[in-house]
Amino acid sequence: MLQCQMSQGGFVGNVVISKHGHDKGSYYVIISHDDKFALLANGENRPTKAPKRKNIRHLFVTKNRTAATSDLEIKKAIQEFKRS
């Protein structure tokens, strides 16, 4: 189901949590994706200029969405999500 929704382009801007890998439990925002992979940024060690490429099967997509485009805005959006 997630793969079908990802291919429709509806998840750019969603806050996600990594489910697998050395970054398990890390929060990111989807800045782009295709059928198999998403490009993720968190505003800190993964800025929008050097996003992380991660298999979409390894992500938990939350319902929280942001229109943030800069690293600072993304960082603030993730912090707000963690507080809620």
Sequence and secondary structure as in RCSB ss.txt:
>XXXX:A:sequence
MLQCQMSQGGFVGNVVISKHGHDKGSYYVIISHDDKFALLANGENRPTKAPKRKNIRHLFVTKNRTAATSDLEIK
KAIQEFKRS
>XXXX:A:secstr
 HHHHHHTT  TTEEEEE SSTTTT EEEEEEE SSEEEEE SSSS TTS EEEEGGGEEEEEEE    SHHHHH
HHHHHHHH 
